[in-house]
Structures are given as C-alpha cells and as structure tokens.
Amino acid sequence: MGKTSIPRRLGENEAMAKGRMLRTSGQKLNLLAQSIRGKKVDRAIADLTFSPKRIAKDVKKVLESAIANAENNHDLDVDELVISEAFVGKNLVMKRWRPRARGRVGKILKPFSEITIILRQVEEQA
C-alpha cells in the first residue's frame, strides 16, 4: 500500500540540475544561458570559467551538479553530454527603499533568479 512512483519528466538519456535564489536579474543570467546552450559540456565549463561575469561561477556550479547527476544517477557518459536546454526563471524580489528629497522614496528592487540546465547524451557521428 505504498505510493506509486512518479514517472520521469526527462528522457532516459537526459539529466537536470536547478540553481535557485541566484542574486542577479533574469536578463543578465539569460545572457550566460544563451552562451552555453547547445555546447558540449567541457566547452561550456571552459567558457564559464573564463567569463568575466560575476554570476558565471554560480552557473558553473549548477552545470557541474548536472554533470554529476548524469554520471551518478543516470549512468550517462560524461564525454558525450551536450547542454540541450538552459533556461532562466524569475524568483523573489527584495524590495528596499532609499530616502530622497522632499520626503519622497526611491524604490530599490533586488531581483533573484533561477536557472535550469538539462543535459542530453548524444552519440557522436563517425
């Protein structure tokens, strides 16, 4: 009388990792997601390692987590992994304020974002 198992949302040759509460706007994070989308995993890690953007370190950590998930949980070959999807979503927004002239308030919004990376194992053509 146990619970039925939930079917996988991904294919048998796919693995996923999510990074939540990344302290940057979705627009800035999407620039990095576009730069690694469709690339082989080792090339994407090299691009993120030498990227001048501050958030690249956190995106690289999420990518390495997805690689570990693929290798350990789904028995996929690391050398054949390609980033099939990398998409960005909004998360919470911290609202702060700053006093301005004549009793007014300047609104400060500090957005958080999340990134989802899906890897797919692709056999190379000879």
C-alpha positions in Angstrom: 0.0 0.0 0.0 2.8 2.4 -1.0 2.7 5.4 -3.1 3.0 5.0 -6.8 6.3 6.3 -8.2 6.2 9.5 -10.2 7.3 9.0 -13.9 10.4 10.8 -15.0 9.8 14.1 -16.7 13.0 13.7 -18.8 14.1 11.1 -21.2 16.4 8.2 -20.4 19.4 9.9 -21.9 18.8 13.2 -20.0 19.8 14.7 -16.7 18.9 18.0 -15.0 20.0 20.4 -12.3 18.5 23.6 -11.0 20.1 26.6 -9.3 17.7 28.7 -7.3 18.0 32.0 -5.5 20.8 33.4 -7.7 21.3 37.0 -6.8 21.0 38.6 -10.3 18.4 39.6 -12.7 16.9 37.1 -15.1 18.1 39.3 -18.1 21.7 39.1 -17.0 21.5 35.4 -16.2 19.9 34.7 -19.6 23.0 36.1 -21.4 25.1 33.3 -19.8 22.4 30.7 -20.5 22.5 31.7 -24.2 26.3 31.5 -24.3 26.3 27.8 -23.2 23.2 26.5 -24.8 23.8 23.7 -27.3 27.5 23.3 -26.4 29.4 20.3 -25.3 29.9 20.1 -21.5 33.7 20.6 -21.4 33.5 23.6 -23.7 30.8 25.2 -21.6 32.8 24.7 -18.4 35.8 26.4 -20.1 33.6 29.3 -21.2 32.1 29.8 -17.8 35.5 29.5 -16.1 36.9 32.4 -18.1 33.8 34.5 -18.3 34.1 38.0 -16.7 30.6 37.9 -15.4 30.2 37.6 -11.6 27.3 35.1 -11.8 29.3 32.7 -14.1 30.7 31.0 -11.0 27.3 30.0 -9.8 26.1 28.9 -13.2 29.3 26.7 -13.5 28.4 25.1 -10.1 24.9 24.2 -11.4 26.4 22.8 -14.6 28.8 20.6 -12.6 25.9 19.4 -10.5 24.0 18.4 -13.6 27.1 16.5 -14.8 27.3 14.7 -11.5 23.6 13.9 -11.7 24.1 12.5 -15.2 27.1 10.4 -14.2 26.0 9.1 -10.8 22.2 8.9 -11.0 21.6 8.1 -14.7 24.8 6.3 -15.8 25.4 8.6 -18.7 28.8 9.1 -20.4 30.3 12.5 -19.5 32.2 12.8 -22.7 29.1 12.7 -24.8 27.0 15.2 -22.9 25.6 18.3 -24.6 23.6 21.1 -23.0 20.2 20.6 -24.6 18.4 23.2 -22.6 19.3 26.1 -20.3 16.5 28.4 -19.3 16.0 31.1 -16.7 13.1 31.9 -14.5 12.3 34.7 -12.0 12.4 34.2 -8.3 11.7 36.6 -5.4 12.4 40.3 -5.5 13.7 42.0 -2.4 12.2 45.5 -2.1 14.3 48.2 -0.4 14.0 51.9 -0.4 16.2 55.0 -0.2 15.2 58.4 1.2 15.1 61.1 -1.5 14.4 64.8 -1.4 11.2 66.4 -0.1 10.1 63.3 1.8 9.9 61.0 -1.1 11.2 57.5 -1.5 13.4 55.9 -4.2 12.5 52.3 -4.8 15.3 49.7 -5.0 14.5 46.3 -6.4 16.9 43.4 -5.8 15.9 40.5 -8.0 16.7 36.9 -7.7 16.6 34.3 -10.5 16.8 30.6 -11.1 18.5 28.6 -13.9 17.6 25.1 -15.1 20.2 23.1 -17.1 19.2 19.9 -18.9 22.0 17.7 -20.4 21.5 15.1 -23.1 23.8 12.3 -24.1 24.4 12.4 -27.8 26.4 9.7 -29.6 29.0 11.3 -32.0 28.7 10.6 -35.7 31.8 9.0 -37.2 
